[in-house]
Amino acid sequence: MIFTRWTFGTPAASGRVPGTCRPSHAALRTHIAGRQTILGELRRREPRTVEVCVLLDKAVRRIVPVPLGFVGFAIEDEFVLGYGLDFLGRYRNLNRVVAGDLKQLRSDPDAHVQALYQR
């Protein structure tokens, strides 16, 4: 997850909300919208606006309702790989998002390599 704040039009990003930051406008960009605890922390900072942008919306995992400003795709409760999402560093560089068998990956992290990377 990336927290972005604007200071005089210049974005700054980090992996967590800085402790002293009180942004006037904030955007949260993440791969999957599921359990978004950082959003609650961000909202407690009382920015004027908060926008959430997600590649994948996994609504079934959401604990509290979160208004999403920008959604790429809605997905079921599946473990997904590719397009930056990985399992133990593998599959991150796929040019598409695919569902992976988490049980199979736990026993053999390379289980999907041949099927996903063959030409």
N, C-alpha and C positions, 0 to 999 in steps of 0.2 A: 504494500500500500504506500502511496506517496501523498504526503500532505504538502500542499503548495500554498504559499502566502505571497501576497504582492506588497512590495514596498516601493512606492513611486513608480509603479509599472514594471518592476523587475521581479520575476518569480524566483523563489528559493525553495529547494525541496530537501526533504529528509525522510527517513523511514518512520519517524514518530513525531508527534506534535511537540514542538519545543516548549519547555516548562514556562518560559517567560513570554511567550508569543501571545499577542491579542490582535489577530488579524482583522482588518476591516472587511475583506472578502476572502473566501477560502474555497478551494476545490479539492476534492478527494478523488484520486484516480486509482482504480484497482482492477485486477484481472477478473475476480469473481466477487459478486455481491452475495454474501451469505450472512455470516455472523460479523457484523461491522461494529466492533466495540470502539474503534478509534473515532468513528463518527460522533458518538455520544460525547467523547472527550473533547472533540473539536467544537461541538455545539456549546459546551459549557464555557468556552472562551468568548461566546457571544459576538461572533462576527455579524456584519450586516447581512451577508448572504453566504450560503453554503450550497455548492453544487456537487453532485456525485456523478461520476462517469465510470461505467463498468463495461468490460468486454462481454462478460457472461453474468446473467442474473439467475442465481440459484435461490429462488424465492422460498422454497420449502425449508431452507436452513435459517431463514431470517427469524430472529428472536423478537425484535420489535419492528414495527412498520418503518421503512426508510423510503422517503421519496427519492427516486432516481431520476436525474435530469437527462442522462444519456445512456442508453442501453444498446449494446451490440446485438446480443442474442439471449433469449430465455432458454434455460436448460433444466432438465430434471436433476435429481439428486444423484449425480454420477461423478466418478473420479475422472477428470479430464487431463489430457496431455497436449503439448504442442503450443506453438505461438507464444513462447515464453513460460509456459507451465511445464514443470518437470517432475520426475520422480528420481531422487538421488542423483540429480544432475543430468539425467538422460531425457531425451525426447523434447527438450526445450526448443531446439532449432527446427522442429517440424513447421512447415508452412501452412498448417491447418490445425484445427482443434479436433481431437478424437477422444472417445471414451476409452478408458483403460481398465483392465481387470485388476483392481487393487490387490486382491488376494494372490493372484498369480504373480504380480510384480513384487510383492513382498517375498515370495519364495525364489523368484528369479528376476532381478531388475532388468535383465536384457530380454525378457520374454517376448516383447513386441518389436524388437529391433528389426528382425528380418522382414516381417510383414509390413512394417511402416516405412522402411527405408529402401526396399527393393525398387528397382526402376522398371 
